[in-house]
Amino acid sequence: MTREHTPRPGHTWETTVRPLEQLVEDGQPEPRPSRAARRAAARGKRKDRQ
């Protein structure tokens, strides 16, 4: 989670672009999702139950 705010006058937004995909070699197990992704999936499941 980032806490963004409006930059000072004369400055621009600084954005870092990071690749989201990972290449997995054949025969290798799938990479484990990040903690944030696991928590978001759990929240989604809880929402569906309500």
C-alpha positions in Angstrom: 0.0 0.0 0.0 1.3 3.4 -0.9 0.2 6.7 0.6 0.5 9.0 -2.4 -0.1 12.7 -2.2 -0.1 15.6 -4.6 3.4 16.6 -5.4 4.8 20.0 -4.8 4.1 22.6 -7.5 6.6 22.1 -10.4 7.2 18.5 -9.6 5.8 15.5 -11.5 4.5 12.2 -10.3 7.3 9.6 -9.9 6.1 6.2 -11.0 8.1 3.0 -11.1 7.0 0.4 -13.6 7.7 -3.1 -12.6 7.1 -6.3 -14.6 4.4 -8.5 -13.1 5.0 -11.7 -15.0 7.5 -14.3 -14.1 8.8 -16.9 -16.6 8.7 -20.5 -15.2 10.8 -23.2 -16.8 9.1 -26.4 -17.9 8.9 -28.8 -15.0 9.3 -26.2 -12.3 6.6 -25.6 -9.7 4.5 -22.4 -10.1 5.8 -19.5 -8.0 3.9 -18.8 -4.8 1.8 -15.7 -4.9 2.9 -12.7 -2.9 1.5 -12.1 0.6 -0.6 -9.2 -0.7 -2.0 -11.4 -3.5 -2.9 -14.2 -1.0 -4.6 -11.7 1.4 -6.6 -10.2 -1.5 -7.7 -13.6 -2.6 -8.8 -14.4 1.0 -10.7 -11.1 1.2 -12.5 -12.0 -2.1 -13.5 -15.4 -0.8 -14.8 -13.9 2.4 -16.8 -11.3 0.4 -18.4 -14.0 -1.7 -19.6 -15.9 1.3 -21.5 -12.9 2.7 
